Amino acid sequence: MTRREQYAEFQKCLFKLLRYAWARDIIVKGVEWWRSWEKAAEYAAKGVGIKNSKHCYSLAVDLYVVGKTGKEVLIAKTPEEKERYRVLGVYWESLGMTWGGNFRTRYDPFHFEYGGKPA
């Protein structure tokens, strides 16, 4: 699959996810879709990311669930907040994509990425 085809597949799945969220009254805010290699290295040094992030390929996006008060839910603390991310993550993975809430090394429920290796 070419990079262009990967972009198309990722975007198609992202639009499906947004529609899915909207239908369940889960409002999200897109925060970071593209990340420079320098920023990825900086995040890796701080232990909050990896150097070879799919954000650098525009094949990942961070989405914050917007709470009832209009504020982003930056840290899913309550069971209700965690459940909203989990619902989105389960659906995202059903599309063949990868959700950061199931990362082995770090819980990152805001992270939604392409399921394959970048071309």
Order of alpha helices (4+ residues) and beta strands (2+ residues): alpha-beta-alpha-beta-alpha-beta-beta
